[in-house]
Amino acid sequence: MANQQQPGIGDLVRSGGRSFSFEFFPPRDAAGVEQLWQAIRELEPYRPTFVSVTYGAGGSTRDATVRVTSRIARETSMTAMAHLTCVGHTRAELEGVLDSYSEAGIRNVMVLRGDPQEGPRAPWTPTAGGLTYAEDLVDLVRARGDFSIGVAAFPEGHPSAESLDHDADVLVAKARAGAEFAVTQMFFRAEDYFALVDRVRSRGVDLPILPGIMPILNLGNIRRQSELIGTDVPGSVVERIMAHDGDPVAMRAAGVALAAELCEQLLDGGAPGLHFYTLNRSKATREIFAALNMAV
């Protein structure tokens, strides 16, 4: 039986201490399961505030998300959060997913509109009988049970946003609907994060916004993902990585060092914590913690 007493992440993030969290995705095969659980065991000693498990487009990993999240809650000391998106689901199906989460003892949910199958820049078409905005899903989750709700934030704006101000209005609307905290998409300039926080604060909303961190371990992969989601990889970052072109070990070390520097700037500037996109591996995250002198 999953742990029925998992604390609400919103309360944990607002408790005053720095939040450190890790994100995983449901594995596709037995080797992936082994890799995931090795990463979980290696990161558990860092006592994260919470860990999150992603949710495939159109619910493609629904059962796996429930299974992984509930196992984390049951077999580890960590507070677990499951993701949920509007994509491909009717309202009734979304309610069914939430009931599955509740039955599994999962009370923390990351609520996302989600992206079309064609990617975040594609036109959004709601599912018949489904929801149109993440704000609508926040409303549904709040009405369905005692869930602590997180939402996504975009320091450089969501690709579909009309402007940075419009993007901030969307985040504020999610907060006013009941979201308790936000986690950002990956980014590489601290000033982009702090500008987002300022835009939200100027609208009278004190929503904790956790910066999402993804170290550059493969420049080509990061560039492709950044182009897809509308995140800029600054020229200065590319230059530092490419200074070690031909030496993959040195390029990787430079990527970890850049991530650690960004983390330090964020924490020094008052960010309430850090959220690491682990890609189901622990090494880079542990290296960043070591660079920040944050040992187990």
C-alpha positions as CSV (number, residue, x, y, z in Angstrom):
1,M,0.0,0.0,0.0
2,A,1.4,3.4,-0.9
3,N,2.2,5.9,1.8
4,Q,-1.1,7.7,2.5
5,Q,0.7,10.4,4.5
6,Q,2.8,12.0,1.8
7,P,3.1,15.7,2.6
8,G,1.9,18.4,0.2
9,I,4.7,19.8,-1.8
10,G,3.2,23.2,-1.7
11,D,3.6,23.3,2.0
12,L,7.1,21.9,1.8
13,V,8.2,24.5,-0.7
14,R,6.7,27.3,1.4
15,S,8.3,26.1,4.6
16,G,11.2,28.4,4.4
17,G,14.0,26.0,3.6
18,R,15.6,25.6,0.1
19,S,13.8,23.0,-2.0
20,F,15.9,20.5,-4.1
21,S,14.0,18.2,-6.3
22,F,14.6,15.6,-9.1
23,E,12.5,14.7,-12.2
24,F,12.3,11.2,-13.7
25,F,10.3,9.6,-16.6
26,P,8.7,6.2,-16.8
27,P,11.1,3.7,-18.3
28,R,10.2,1.8,-21.5
29,D,11.9,-1.5,-20.8
30,A,13.6,-3.7,-18.2
31,A,17.0,-2.0,-18.7
32,G,15.3,1.4,-18.3
33,V,13.7,0.3,-15.0
34,E,17.1,-0.8,-13.7
35,Q,18.7,2.5,-14.7
36,L,15.8,4.5,-13.2
37,W,16.0,2.8,-9.8
38,Q,19.8,3.0,-9.7
39,A,19.4,6.8,-10.2
40,I,16.7,7.0,-7.5
41,R,18.8,5.1,-5.0
42,E,21.8,7.2,-5.7
43,L,19.9,10.4,-5.3
44,E,17.7,9.5,-2.3
45,P,20.6,10.2,0.2
46,Y,20.4,13.9,-0.9
47,R,17.0,14.0,0.8
48,P,15.2,15.9,-1.9
49,T,12.1,17.9,-1.0
50,F,10.3,15.9,-3.7
51,V,10.7,13.9,-6.9
52,S,8.4,14.1,-9.9
53,V,7.5,11.5,-12.6
54,T,6.5,12.7,-16.0
55,Y,3.4,11.8,-18.0
56,G,3.6,10.9,-21.7
57,A,1.6,12.7,-24.4
58,G,-2.0,11.7,-24.5
59,G,-1.6,9.6,-21.4
60,S,0.8,7.2,-23.1
61,T,2.6,6.4,-19.9
62,R,-0.4,6.8,-17.5
63,D,-0.1,3.3,-15.9
64,A,3.7,3.5,-15.8
65,T,3.5,7.0,-14.2
66,V,1.1,5.7,-11.5
67,R,3.3,2.6,-11.0
68,V,6.6,4.5,-10.7
69,T,5.2,7.3,-8.5
70,S,3.5,5.0,-6.1
71,R,6.5,2.8,-5.8
72,I,8.7,5.8,-5.0
73,A,6.2,6.8,-2.3
74,R,6.0,3.2,-1.0
75,E,9.6,2.1,-1.1
76,T,11.6,5.2,-0.5
77,S,11.7,8.1,2.0
78,M,11.0,10.6,-0.8
79,T,7.8,12.6,-1.5
80,A,6.5,11.8,-5.0
81,M,4.6,13.9,-7.5
82,A,2.9,12.6,-10.7
83,H,2.3,14.7,-13.8
84,L,-1.0,15.1,-15.6
85,T,-1.8,16.8,-18.9
86,C,-4.9,17.7,-20.9
87,V,-3.7,16.1,-24.1
88,G,-5.8,13.4,-25.5
89,H,-8.1,13.1,-22.5
90,T,-11.8,13.9,-21.8
91,R,-12.8,15.4,-18.5
92,A,-14.1,12.0,-17.4
93,E,-10.8,10.3,-18.3
94,L,-8.8,13.0,-16.4
95,E,-11.0,12.4,-13.3
96,G,-10.3,8.7,-13.7
97,V,-6.5,9.3,-13.7
98,L,-6.9,11.5,-10.6
99,D,-8.8,8.8,-8.9
100,S,-6.1,6.3,-9.7
101,Y,-3.5,8.7,-8.2
102,S,-5.6,9.1,-5.1
103,E,-6.0,5.3,-4.7
104,A,-2.3,4.9,-5.0
105,G,-1.6,7.4,-2.2
106,I,-0.4,10.1,-4.6
107,R,-1.5,13.5,-3.4
108,N,0.9,15.7,-5.3
109,V,0.2,16.5,-9.0
110,M,2.1,18.5,-11.6
111,V,-0.7,20.0,-13.8
112,L,0.2,20.8,-17.4
113,R,-1.8,21.6,-20.5
114,G,0.7,19.6,-22.4
115,D,1.8,19.9,-26.0
116,P,0.2,18.7,-29.2
117,Q,1.7,15.5,-30.6
118,E,3.4,17.7,-33.2
119,G,5.3,19.7,-30.6
120,P,4.8,22.9,-28.4
121,R,4.8,25.2,-31.5
122,A,1.9,23.4,-33.2
123,P,-1.6,24.8,-33.0
124,W,-3.5,23.6,-29.9
125,T,-6.7,21.7,-30.5
126,P,-8.6,20.6,-27.4
127,T,-9.7,17.0,-27.2
128,A,-13.5,16.6,-27.6
129,G,-15.0,16.6,-24.1
130,G,-11.6,17.6,-22.7
131,L,-10.1,20.8,-21.4
132,T,-8.5,23.8,-23.2
133,Y,-6.1,25.3,-20.6
134,A,-3.9,24.2,-17.7
135,E,-6.0,26.6,-15.5
136,D,-9.1,24.4,-16.3
137,L,-7.1,21.3,-15.2
138,V,-6.1,23.0,-12.0
139,D,-9.8,23.7,-11.3
140,L,-10.6,20.0,-12.0
141,V,-7.8,18.7,-9.7
142,R,-8.8,21.0,-6.9
143,A,-12.4,19.8,-7.1
144,R,-11.5,16.1,-7.3
145,G,-9.5,15.6,-4.1
146,D,-7.0,16.8,-1.6
147,F,-4.1,17.3,-4.0
148,S,-1.2,19.7,-3.8
149,I,-0.9,21.2,-7.3
150,G,2.2,22.3,-9.2
151,V,2.3,24.0,-12.6
152,A,4.8,24.8,-15.3
153,A,6.5,28.2,-15.8
154,F,8.5,29.5,-18.7
155,P,11.3,32.0,-18.1
156,E,11.5,32.8,-21.8
157,G,7.8,32.4,-22.4
158,H,5.9,29.4,-23.8
159,P,6.4,29.1,-27.6
160,S,2.6,29.7,-28.0
161,A,2.5,32.8,-25.8
162,E,1.7,36.2,-27.4
163,S,4.3,37.9,-25.2
164,L,6.2,37.5,-22.0
165,D,3.5,39.6,-20.3
166,H,0.8,37.3,-21.6
167,D,2.7,34.3,-20.5
168,A,3.0,35.8,-17.0
169,D,-0.8,36.4,-17.0
170,V,-1.3,32.7,-17.8
171,L,0.9,31.6,-14.9
172,V,-0.9,34.0,-12.5
173,A,-4.3,32.6,-13.6
174,K,-3.1,29.1,-12.7
175,A,-1.9,30.3,-9.3
176,R,-5.3,32.0,-8.6
177,A,-7.1,28.8,-9.7
178,G,-5.2,27.0,-6.9
179,A,-1.7,26.1,-8.0
180,E,0.6,26.2,-5.0
181,F,4.0,26.3,-6.7
182,A,5.6,26.3,-10.2
183,V,8.6,24.6,-11.8
184,T,10.2,26.2,-14.8
185,Q,11.2,24.8,-18.1
186,M,15.0,24.6,-18.5
187,F,16.9,27.8,-19.2
188,F,20.5,29.0,-19.2
189,R,20.4,32.7,-18.0
190,A,19.6,33.5,-14.4
191,E,18.3,36.9,-15.5
192,D,15.5,35.2,-17.5
193,Y,14.3,33.4,-14.3
194,F,14.4,36.5,-12.1
195,A,12.6,38.6,-14.8
196,L,9.8,36.0,-14.7
197,V,9.6,36.1,-11.0
198,D,9.4,39.9,-11.1
199,R,6.6,39.8,-13.7
200,V,4.6,37.4,-11.5
201,R,5.2,39.5,-8.3
202,S,4.2,42.7,-10.1
203,R,0.8,41.1,-10.6
204,G,0.4,40.6,-6.8
205,V,1.0,36.8,-6.8
206,D,3.6,35.3,-4.4
207,L,3.8,31.9,-6.1
208,P,7.0,30.0,-5.3
209,I,8.8,29.4,-8.7
210,L,11.4,26.6,-8.7
211,P,14.0,26.9,-11.5
212,G,14.4,23.9,-13.7
213,I,18.0,22.8,-14.4
214,M,19.3,20.6,-17.2
215,P,23.1,20.5,-17.6
216,I,24.5,20.5,-21.1
217,L,26.0,17.0,-21.5
218,N,25.4,16.9,-25.3
219,L,25.3,20.2,-27.0
220,G,23.5,18.9,-30.1
221,N,20.7,17.3,-28.1
222,I,20.2,20.4,-26.0
223,R,20.2,22.7,-29.0
224,R,17.5,20.5,-30.7
225,Q,15.4,20.4,-27.5
226,S,15.8,24.1,-26.9
227,E,14.7,25.0,-30.4
228,L,11.6,22.9,-29.9
229,I,10.6,24.5,-26.6
230,G,11.7,28.0,-27.3
231,T,14.7,28.2,-25.0
232,D,17.8,30.1,-26.1
233,V,21.2,28.6,-25.7
234,P,23.4,31.7,-25.3
235,G,26.4,32.1,-27.5
236,S,28.6,32.4,-24.4
237,V,27.5,29.0,-23.3
238,V,28.1,27.4,-26.7
239,E,31.5,29.0,-26.8
240,R,32.6,27.5,-23.5
241,I,31.3,24.1,-24.5
242,M,32.9,24.2,-28.0
243,A,36.2,25.2,-26.6
244,H,36.6,21.5,-25.8
245,D,35.4,20.2,-29.1
246,G,36.8,16.8,-29.8
247,D,37.2,16.1,-26.1
248,P,33.8,14.7,-24.9
249,V,35.0,14.4,-21.3
250,A,36.1,18.0,-21.1
251,M,32.9,19.1,-22.9
252,R,30.8,17.3,-20.4
253,A,32.8,18.8,-17.5
254,A,32.2,22.3,-18.9
255,G,28.5,21.6,-19.2
256,V,28.3,20.5,-15.5
257,A,30.4,23.6,-14.5
258,L,28.1,25.9,-16.3
259,A,25.0,24.3,-14.7
260,A,26.7,24.7,-11.2
261,E,27.4,28.4,-11.9
262,L,23.8,28.9,-12.9
263,C,22.6,27.2,-9.8
264,E,24.8,29.4,-7.6
265,Q,23.5,32.6,-9.3
266,L,19.9,31.5,-8.8
267,L,20.4,30.5,-5.1
268,D,22.4,33.7,-4.4
269,G,19.6,35.7,-6.0
270,G,16.9,34.3,-3.8
271,A,15.5,31.3,-5.8
272,P,13.6,29.0,-3.4
273,G,15.4,26.0,-4.6
274,L,16.4,23.9,-7.7
275,H,14.6,21.3,-9.7
276,F,16.9,18.9,-11.7
277,Y,15.9,17.2,-14.9
278,T,17.8,14.0,-14.4
279,L,16.9,12.0,-17.6
280,N,16.9,9.0,-15.2
281,R,20.6,9.3,-14.5
282,S,22.2,10.6,-11.3
283,K,25.8,11.4,-12.1
284,A,25.5,14.9,-13.5
285,T,23.2,16.0,-10.7
286,R,25.5,14.6,-8.1
287,E,28.4,16.4,-9.8
288,I,26.5,19.7,-9.6
289,F,25.8,19.1,-5.9
290,A,29.5,18.5,-5.4
291,A,30.5,21.7,-7.2
292,L,28.0,23.6,-5.0
293,N,29.6,22.0,-1.9
294,M,26.2,20.4,-1.1
295,A,27.2,16.9,0.1
296,V,25.0,14.1,1.2
